[in-house]
C-alpha cells in the first residue's frame, strides 16, 4: 500500500506538472468500475458534480490525496492497497486504454490497470488535454467528492502528521504514553500517527533496533527517542528518493521510486541483515507481517 512517502511523492509531482494541473478543469470522466465512487453518491451524480470544477490546490493528509476544487468541493483519493495516480495521455483502443507516448506509462504492466480516468482541460490554446488516471490492480481505492464539512469529518479521525514541525519528540512520547499495544501496530494505527504502514514501520523499527512486538508501555525514553529519530529519518529519505516501488506503486509519470535499494528488512526475510549478518525473519502480527532482524531487534 502506498504510504506517506509515496502519497507525498504523488502530491509533489502533481504540483510540479508541466503544463500545470493547478487551474485545470475536469471536463469528463470514465470508469469501468463504478463502485470506486463511494456511496451514497452514484457514479452519475459524481460525474455531474465534478464536471466543470477547477483544481485549486493538491495536498496530502495521511495517505489521502486531496484535490481542492472550485465550488468548495474536495476530491479525495485514497489509493488503498494497489492504487496509484498517473498523469498522461491515453486512447481507448478496442476497449483498452493505450498510452499515447512510449515510456513507463505504456511499458510498465503496473500502469495498465486503468479503472478511472479524468480528462483535464488546462485552458490553453490550443488545449493540452491531459488525463489523470487511476491504475488499481485490486480495485480497492476510494474516491469521494466532499464538501467542507464532509471533508472535515472524513479526516477527523487521523492522528498527527509525523513530519510536521509541531510533532516533536515530546509530543510523540506523550502520544505513546496514552496508548497500549505493540509498537509496530501503534506506528501503523492511522488514528495515532497518520501515514505509516507496513513498509515504514518495519524499516523504522530496524533502524531504531526495536523488536516490532515490544509493548509500548515497556519502552524507555532512550528507545522512544530512537524510534522517533528513525521514523523521521526514514520517511524523509523515502520522500527524497520518491517512494518504494517493490510492489505496484509508481510515480505519476509511471516511473518507479528509488527506495528499493535502501530497504533493510521489509520483504527481505531469509536474507542477511546488512548490519550484523543475521537472517531476517518475518512474523505474523494481527494478520499483518512484520520483518525484523532477531539479533539487532531483540524481544
Ligand atoms: Zn541485524
Boltz pocket constraint, residues with backbone or C-beta under 6 A from the ligand:
constraints:
  - pocket:
      binder: B
      contacts: [[A, 273], [A, 274], [A, 275], [A, 276], [A, 277], [A, 278], [A, 293], [A, 294], [A, 295], [A, 296], [A, 297]]
      max_distance: 6.0
